[in-house]
Amino acid sequence: MEQFMQKVRAYAAASGVEPTTIVQRAAKVSGAAWSRWDVGSSSPTLATADKILKYIAENPVVDADADAQPLKAVG
């Protein structure tokens, strides 16, 4: 679970948005879901985690300072 959370955090930071934005865009879940996952009061389902990881894989972060080259995926 921590590896998944770190991957989302890293992707969000590289994208310049909050992790809540990533989970909303990727899995269409409430931004509050991230907060619950972050404090350990709940966890994403495997289907939700898969949607988020798929979104991250399909939407690489582009480094504007590096001639529009996608950044290497984290993890």
KOLDREN-255346 format. One line per field, with one value per atom (N, C-alpha, C, O, CB): chain; x, y, z; atom name; residue in three letters. Coordinates in Angstrom, 1 decimal. Each point is the difference from the previous one (the first is absolute). Glycine has a CB too. Layout:
! KOLDREN-255346
unit (A, ...)
X (X, ...)
Y (Y, ...)
Z (Z, ...)
site (CA, ...)
code (ALA, ...)
//
This chain:
! KOLDREN-255346
unit (A, A, A, A, A, A, A, A, A, A, A, A, A, A, A, A, A, A, A, A, A, A, A, A, A, A, A, A, A, A, A, A, A, A, A, A, A, A, A, A, A, A, A, A, A, A, A, A, A, A, A, A, A, A, A, A, A, A, A, A, A, A, A, A, A, A, A, A, A, A, A, A, A, A, A, A, A, A, A, A, A, A, A, A, A, A, A, A, A, A, A, A, A, A, A, A, A, A, A, A, A, A, A, A, A, A, A, A, A, A, A, A, A, A, A, A, A, A, A, A, A, A, A, A, A, A, A, A, A, A, A, A, A, A, A, A, A, A, A, A, A, A, A, A, A, A, A, A, A, A, A, A, A, A, A, A, A, A, A, A, A, A, A, A, A, A, A, A, A, A, A, A, A, A, A, A, A, A, A, A, A, A, A, A, A, A, A, A, A, A, A, A, A, A, A, A, A, A, A, A, A, A, A, A, A, A, A, A, A, A, A, A, A, A, A, A, A, A, A, A, A, A, A, A, A, A, A, A, A, A, A, A, A, A, A, A, A, A, A, A, A, A, A, A, A, A, A, A, A, A, A, A, A, A, A, A, A, A, A, A, A, A, A, A, A, A, A, A, A, A, A, A, A, A, A, A, A, A, A, A, A, A, A, A, A, A, A, A, A, A, A, A, A, A, A, A, A, A, A, A, A, A, A, A, A, A, A, A, A, A, A, A, A, A, A, A, A, A, A, A, A, A, A, A, A, A, A, A, A, A, A, A, A, A, A, A, A, A, A, A, A, A, A, A, A, A, A, A, A, A, A, A, A, A, A, A, A, A, A, A, A, A, A, A, A, A, A, A, A, A, A, A, A, A, A)
X (0.8, -0.8, 0.9, -0.3, -1.5, 2.8, 0.9, 0.7, 0.2, 0.2, -0.1, 0.7, -1.0, 0.4, 1.0, -2.7, -1.0, -0.2, 0.0, -1.1, 1.0, -0.2, 1.2, -0.2, -1.1, 2.5, 1.2, 0.0, 0.4, 0.9, -1.7, 0.0, -1.0, 0.3, 0.3, -1.8, -1.0, 0.6, -0.2, -1.7, 2.5, 0.5, 1.1, 0.0, -0.4, 1.3, 1.1, -0.6, 0.5, 1.0, -2.5, -0.6, -0.7, 0.1, -0.4, -0.4, -0.7, 1.0, -0.2, -1.7, 3.0, 1.0, 0.6, 0.2, 0.3, -0.2, 0.6, -1.0, 0.4, 1.0, -2.7, -1.1, -0.3, -0.7, -0.2, 1.3, -0.3, -1.4, -0.6, 2.2, -2.2, -1.3, 0.0, 1.0, -2.1, 0.0, -0.1, -0.4, -0.6, 0.0, 1.0, -0.4, -1.6, -0.4, 2.5, -2.8, -1.5, -0.4, -1.0, 0.8, 0.8, -0.3, 0.2, -0.8, 1.4, 0.5, 0.3, -1.0, -0.5, 2.9, -2.8, -1.0, -1.4, -0.7, 2.0, -1.6, -1.2, 0.0, -1.0, 0.7, 1.3, 0.1, 0.1, -0.7, 1.9, -0.4, 0.3, -1.2, -0.3, 2.7, -2.9, -1.0, -1.4, -0.9, 2.8, -2.0, -1.4, -0.5, -1.2, 0.7, 1.4, -0.4, 0.2, 0.7, 0.0, -1.3, 0.1, 1.4, 0.8, -3.1, 2.6, 1.4, 0.1, 1.2, -1.1, -1.1, 0.0, 0.5, 0.6, -2.4, 1.7, 0.4, 1.6, 0.4, -2.3, 2.6, 1.4, 0.4, 0.9, -0.6, -1.0, 0.2, -0.1, 0.7, -1.5, -0.3, -0.2, 1.0, 0.5, -2.9, 2.9, 1.0, 1.3, 0.8, -1.8, 1.3, 1.2, 0.2, 1.1, -1.2, -1.0, 0.0, -0.2, 0.1, -0.9, 0.5, -0.2, -1.4, -0.1, 2.5, -3.3, -1.4, -0.8, -1.0, 1.0, 0.5, -0.5, 1.0, 1.1, -3.4, 2.0, 0.9, -0.7, -1.2, 2.7, -0.8, -0.7, -0.2, 0.7, 0.3, -2.1, -0.1, 1.0, 0.7, -3.2, 2.8, 0.9, -0.4, 0.9, -0.3, -1.9, -0.4, 0.3, 0.4, -2.2, 1.6, 0.3, 1.5, 0.4, -2.4, 2.8, 1.4, 0.5, 0.9, -0.7, -0.8, 0.4, -0.3, 0.7, -1.1, -0.8, -0.4, 1.0, 0.4, -2.8, 2.8, 1.0, 1.3, 0.6, -1.8, 1.7, 1.3, 0.0, 0.9, -0.5, -1.5, -0.2, 0.0, 0.7, -2.0, 0.6, 0.0, 1.4, 0.5, -2.8, 3.1, 1.4, 0.8, 0.8, -1.0, 0.1, 0.7, -0.3, 0.8, -0.7, -1.4, -0.5, 0.2, -0.2, -1.4, 1.9, 0.1, 1.4, 0.0, -2.5, 3.6, 1.3, 0.1, -0.6, 1.6, -0.3, 0.3, 1.0, 1.0, -1.6, 0.3, 0.9, 0.8, -0.5, -1.0, 2.8, 0.9, 0.1, 0.7, 0.6, -1.9, 0.0, 1.4, 0.2, -2.5, 3.2, 1.4, 0.9, 1.2, -1.5, -0.2, 0.8, -0.6, 0.0, 0.7, -1.0, -0.5, -1.2, -0.1, 2.4, -3.2, -1.3, 0.3, -0.8, -0.3, 2.1, 0.2, -0.7, 0.1, 2.1, -3.0, -0.6, 1.0, 1.1, -3.0, 1.6, 0.9, -0.2, -1.0, 0.8, 1.3, -0.1, -1.0, 0.0, 2.4, -3.2, -1.0, 0.7, 1.1, -2.7, 1.0, 0.6, -0.5, -1.1, 1.1, 0.9, -0.3, 0.1, -0.2, -1.2)
Y (-1.2, 1.2, 1.3, 0.9, -2.2, 1.2, 1.2, 0.3, 1.2, -1.6, -0.6, 0.2, 0.6, 0.9, -2.9, 1.6, 0.6, 1.5, 0.9, -3.1, 2.5, 1.3, 0.9, 1.1, -1.9, 0.3, 0.8, 0.3, 1.0, -2.1, 0.1, 0.2, 1.1, 0.8, -3.3, 2.5, 1.0, 1.4, 1.0, -2.7, 1.7, 1.3, 0.5, 1.2, -1.9, -0.1, 0.4, 0.5, 1.0, -2.7, 1.0, 0.4, 1.3, 0.9, -3.3, 2.6, 1.2, 1.2, 1.1, -2.4, 1.1, 1.0, 0.4, 1.2, -2.0, -0.2, 0.3, 0.7, 0.7, -2.7, 1.7, 0.7, 1.3, 0.8, -3.0, 2.6, 1.3, 0.1, 1.1, -0.2, -2.1, 0.0, -0.8, -0.7, 0.9, -0.2, -0.8, -1.5, -0.2, 2.3, -3.0, -1.4, -0.1, -0.9, 0.1, 1.6, -0.1, 0.2, -0.6, 1.4, 0.1, 0.3, -1.2, -0.3, 2.7, -3.1, -1.2, -1.0, -0.6, 1.1, -0.8, -1.1, 0.4, -0.8, 0.1, 2.0, 0.5, -0.2, -0.5, 2.2, -1.3, -0.1, -1.5, -0.4, 2.6, -3.0, -1.4, -0.9, -0.9, 1.4, -0.4, -1.1, 0.6, -0.8, -0.4, 2.5, 0.6, -0.2, -0.2, -0.1, 0.3, -0.1, 1.4, 0.8, -3.3, 2.6, 1.2, 0.3, -0.9, 0.6, 1.6, 0.4, -0.4, -0.2, 2.1, -2.0, -0.4, -1.4, -0.4, 2.0, -2.4, -1.4, 0.0, -0.8, 0.0, 1.6, 0.1, 0.3, -0.6, 1.4, 0.1, 0.4, -1.2, -0.2, 2.5, -3.1, -1.2, -1.0, -0.7, 1.1, -0.6, -1.0, 0.5, -0.8, 0.2, 1.9, 0.6, -0.2, -0.3, 1.9, -1.6, -0.2, -1.4, -0.4, 2.7, -3.2, -1.4, -0.4, -1.1, 1.1, 0.9, -0.4, -0.8, -0.5, 2.6, -2.1, -0.9, -0.2, 0.6, 0.3, -1.7, -0.4, 0.0, -0.3, -1.0, 1.6, -0.2, -1.4, -0.9, 3.0, -2.4, -1.3, -0.3, 0.9, -0.8, -1.3, -0.4, 0.6, 0.5, -2.6, 2.1, 0.6, 1.5, 0.5, -2.2, 2.4, 1.4, 0.3, 0.9, -0.6, -1.1, 0.2, -0.3, 0.7, -1.3, -0.4, -0.3, 1.2, 0.3, -2.8, 3.1, 1.1, 1.2, 0.6, -1.3, 0.9, 1.1, -0.3, 0.9, -0.3, -1.8, -0.4, 0.0, 0.4, -1.8, 1.0, 0.1, 1.4, 0.3, -2.4, 3.0, 1.4, 0.6, 0.7, -0.5, -0.5, 0.4, -0.5, 0.8, -0.7, -1.3, -0.6, 0.6, 0.2, -2.3, 2.4, 0.5, 1.5, 0.6, -2.4, 2.5, 1.5, 0.4, 0.6, -0.4, -0.5, 0.4, 1.5, 0.8, -2.8, 2.4, 1.4, 0.5, -0.6, 0.3, 1.4, 0.6, 1.1, 0.9, -1.5, 0.5, 1.1, 1.1, -0.2, -1.5, 2.8, 1.1, 0.6, 0.6, 0.0, -0.8, 0.5, -1.0, 0.3, 1.0, -2.4, -1.1, -0.3, -1.2, 0.3, 1.9, -0.2, -0.9, -0.9, 1.3, -0.3, -0.8, -1.5, -0.7, 2.6, -2.3, -1.5, -0.4, 0.6, -0.5, -1.3, -0.5, -0.4, -0.4, -0.4, 1.1, -0.4, -1.5, -0.6, 2.8, -2.9, -1.4, -0.2, 0.7, -1.0, -0.8, -0.3, -0.4, -0.6, -0.2, 1.1, -0.3, -1.4, -0.3, 2.7, -3.2, -1.3, -1.0, -1.2, 2.2)
Z (0.0, 0.0, 0.0, -0.7, 1.9, -0.4, 0.1, -1.3, -0.4, 2.8, -3.2, -1.3, -0.9, -0.8, 1.1, -0.3, -0.8, 0.3, -0.8, 0.6, 1.5, 0.5, -0.4, -0.5, 2.4, -1.8, -0.4, -1.5, -0.4, 2.3, -2.7, -1.4, -0.4, -0.8, 0.5, 1.0, -0.3, 0.4, -0.7, 1.0, 0.9, 0.5, -0.9, -0.4, 2.7, -2.8, -0.9, -1.3, -0.6, 1.7, -1.7, -1.2, 0.1, -0.8, 0.2, 1.7, 0.3, 0.1, -0.6, 1.7, -0.4, 0.2, -1.3, -0.3, 2.6, -3.2, -1.3, -0.9, -0.9, 1.2, -0.1, -0.8, 0.5, -0.7, 0.2, 1.7, 0.6, 0.6, 0.1, -1.7, 2.0, 0.6, 1.2, 0.3, -2.5, 3.0, 1.2, -0.4, -1.0, 2.4, -0.5, -0.2, -0.2, -0.7, 2.0, -0.5, -0.1, -1.5, -0.4, 2.8, -3.1, -1.4, -0.8, -0.9, 1.2, -0.1, -0.8, 0.2, -1.0, 1.2, 1.0, 0.3, -0.6, -0.4, 2.5, -2.0, -0.6, -1.5, -0.6, 2.4, -2.5, -1.4, -0.5, -0.9, 0.8, 0.8, -0.4, 0.3, -0.8, 1.1, 0.9, 0.4, 0.3, 0.3, 0.6, -1.1, 0.2, 1.4, 0.2, -2.6, 3.4, 1.4, 0.7, -0.6, 0.6, 1.1, 0.7, 0.5, 0.3, 0.5, -0.9, 0.5, 1.5, 0.5, -2.1, 2.3, 1.4, 0.2, 1.0, -0.5, -1.6, 0.1, 0.2, 0.8, -2.3, 0.8, 0.2, 1.5, 0.5, -2.9, 3.0, 1.4, 0.9, 0.9, -1.4, 0.2, 0.9, -0.3, 1.0, -1.1, -1.1, -0.3, 0.7, 0.5, -2.7, 2.1, 0.5, 1.6, 0.4, -2.3, 2.6, 1.4, 0.4, 1.2, -0.9, -1.3, 0.3, 0.5, 0.5, 0.0, -0.6, 0.5, -1.1, 0.3, 1.1, -2.6, -1.0, -1.1, 0.1, 0.3, -1.4, -1.0, -1.3, -0.1, 1.6, -2.6, -1.3, -0.4, 0.5, -1.3, 0.1, -0.5, -1.1, -0.5, 0.9, -0.7, -1.0, -1.4, -0.7, 1.9, -1.5, -1.2, -0.1, -1.0, 0.9, 1.2, 0.1, -0.1, -0.8, 2.2, -0.7, -0.1, -1.4, -0.5, 2.9, -3.1, -1.3, -1.0, -0.9, 1.4, -0.3, -0.8, 0.1, -1.0, 1.2, 1.1, 0.2, -0.6, -0.6, 2.7, -1.9, -0.6, -1.5, -0.6, 2.6, -2.6, -1.4, -0.5, -1.0, 1.0, 0.7, -0.4, 0.1, -0.9, 1.8, 0.1, 0.1, -1.1, -0.6, 3.1, -2.9, -1.1, -1.3, -0.9, 2.2, -1.5, -1.3, -0.1, -1.1, 1.0, 1.1, 0.0, 0.6, 1.1, -0.9, -0.9, 0.6, 0.2, -0.8, -0.3, 2.1, 0.2, -1.0, -0.1, 2.6, -3.1, -1.0, 0.7, 0.7, -2.6, 1.8, 0.5, -1.0, -1.0, 2.4, -1.1, -0.9, -0.3, -1.1, 1.9, 0.1, -0.2, -0.8, -0.2, 2.3, -2.5, -0.6, -1.4, -0.4, 2.6, -3.0, -1.3, -0.1, -0.9, 0.1, 1.7, 0.1, 0.0, -0.6, -0.6, 1.9, 0.2, 1.2, 1.1, -2.2, 1.1, 1.2, 1.0, -0.3, -1.1, 2.7, 1.1, 0.2, -0.3, 1.4, -0.6, 0.3, 1.1, 1.0, -1.8, 0.6, 1.0, 1.3, 0.0, -1.8, 2.9, 1.3, 0.4, -0.2, 0.9, -0.2, 0.6, -1.1, 0.3, 1.3)
site (N, CA, C, O, CB, N, CA, C, O, CB, N, CA, C, O, CB, N, CA, C, O, CB, N, CA, C, O, CB, N, CA, C, O, CB, N, CA, C, O, CB, N, CA, C, O, CB, N, CA, C, O, CB, N, CA, C, O, CB, N, CA, C, O, CB, N, CA, C, O, CB, N, CA, C, O, CB, N, CA, C, O, CB, N, CA, C, O, CB, N, CA, C, O, CB, N, CA, C, O, CB, N, CA, C, O, CB, N, CA, C, O, CB, N, CA, C, O, CB, N, CA, C, O, CB, N, CA, C, O, CB, N, CA, C, O, CB, N, CA, C, O, CB, N, CA, C, O, CB, N, CA, C, O, CB, N, CA, C, O, CB, N, CA, C, O, CB, N, CA, C, O, CB, N, CA, C, O, CB, N, CA, C, O, CB, N, CA, C, O, CB, N, CA, C, O, CB, N, CA, C, O, CB, N, CA, C, O, CB, N, CA, C, O, CB, N, CA, C, O, CB, N, CA, C, O, CB, N, CA, C, O, CB, N, CA, C, O, CB, N, CA, C, O, CB, N, CA, C, O, CB, N, CA, C, O, CB, N, CA, C, O, CB, N, CA, C, O, CB, N, CA, C, O, CB, N, CA, C, O, CB, N, CA, C, O, CB, N, CA, C, O, CB, N, CA, C, O, CB, N, CA, C, O, CB, N, CA, C, O, CB, N, CA, C, O, CB, N, CA, C, O, CB, N, CA, C, O, CB, N, CA, C, O, CB, N, CA, C, O, CB, N, CA, C, O, CB, N, CA, C, O, CB, N, CA, C, O, CB, N, CA, C, O, CB, N, CA, C, O, CB, N, CA, C, O, CB, N, CA, C, O, CB, N, CA, C, O, CB, N, CA, C, O, CB, N, CA, C, O, CB, N, CA, C, O, CB, N, CA, C, O, CB, N, CA, C, O, CB, N, CA, C, O, CB, N, CA, C, O, CB, N, CA, C, O, CB, N, CA, C, O, CB, N, CA, C, O, CB)
code (MET, MET, MET, MET, MET, GLU, GLU, GLU, GLU, GLU, GLN, GLN, GLN, GLN, GLN, PHE, PHE, PHE, PHE, PHE, MET, MET, MET, MET, MET, GLN, GLN, GLN, GLN, GLN, LYS, LYS, LYS, LYS, LYS, VAL, VAL, VAL, VAL, VAL, ARG, ARG, ARG, ARG, ARG, ALA, ALA, ALA, ALA, ALA, TYR, TYR, TYR, TYR, TYR, ALA, ALA, ALA, ALA, ALA, ALA, ALA, ALA, ALA, ALA, ALA, ALA, ALA, ALA, ALA, SER, SER, SER, SER, SER, GLY, GLY, GLY, GLY, GLY, VAL, VAL, VAL, VAL, VAL, GLU, GLU, GLU, GLU, GLU, PRO, PRO, PRO, PRO, PRO, THR, THR, THR, THR, THR, THR, THR, THR, THR, THR, ILE, ILE, ILE, ILE, ILE, VAL, VAL, VAL, VAL, VAL, GLN, GLN, GLN, GLN, GLN, ARG, ARG, ARG, ARG, ARG, ALA, ALA, ALA, ALA, ALA, ALA, ALA, ALA, ALA, ALA, LYS, LYS, LYS, LYS, LYS, VAL, VAL, VAL, VAL, VAL, SER, SER, SER, SER, SER, GLY, GLY, GLY, GLY, GLY, ALA, ALA, ALA, ALA, ALA, ALA, ALA, ALA, ALA, ALA, TRP, TRP, TRP, TRP, TRP, SER, SER, SER, SER, SER, ARG, ARG, ARG, ARG, ARG, TRP, TRP, TRP, TRP, TRP, ASP, ASP, ASP, ASP, ASP, VAL, VAL, VAL, VAL, VAL, GLY, GLY, GLY, GLY, GLY, SER, SER, SER, SER, SER, SER, SER, SER, SER, SER, SER, SER, SER, SER, SER, PRO, PRO, PRO, PRO, PRO, THR, THR, THR, THR, THR, LEU, LEU, LEU, LEU, LEU, ALA, ALA, ALA, ALA, ALA, THR, THR, THR, THR, THR, ALA, ALA, ALA, ALA, ALA, ASP, ASP, ASP, ASP, ASP, LYS, LYS, LYS, LYS, LYS, ILE, ILE, ILE, ILE, ILE, LEU, LEU, LEU, LEU, LEU, LYS, LYS, LYS, LYS, LYS, TYR, TYR, TYR, TYR, TYR, ILE, ILE, ILE, ILE, ILE, ALA, ALA, ALA, ALA, ALA, GLU, GLU, GLU, GLU, GLU, ASN, ASN, ASN, ASN, ASN, PRO, PRO, PRO, PRO, PRO, VAL, VAL, VAL, VAL, VAL, VAL, VAL, VAL, VAL, VAL, ASP, ASP, ASP, ASP, ASP, ALA, ALA, ALA, ALA, ALA, ASP, ASP, ASP, ASP, ASP, ALA, ALA, ALA, ALA, ALA, ASP, ASP, ASP, ASP, ASP, ALA, ALA, ALA, ALA, ALA, GLN, GLN, GLN, GLN, GLN, PRO, PRO, PRO, PRO, PRO, LEU, LEU, LEU, LEU, LEU, LYS, LYS, LYS, LYS, LYS, ALA, ALA, ALA, ALA, ALA, VAL, VAL, VAL, VAL, VAL, GLY, GLY, GLY, GLY, GLY)
//
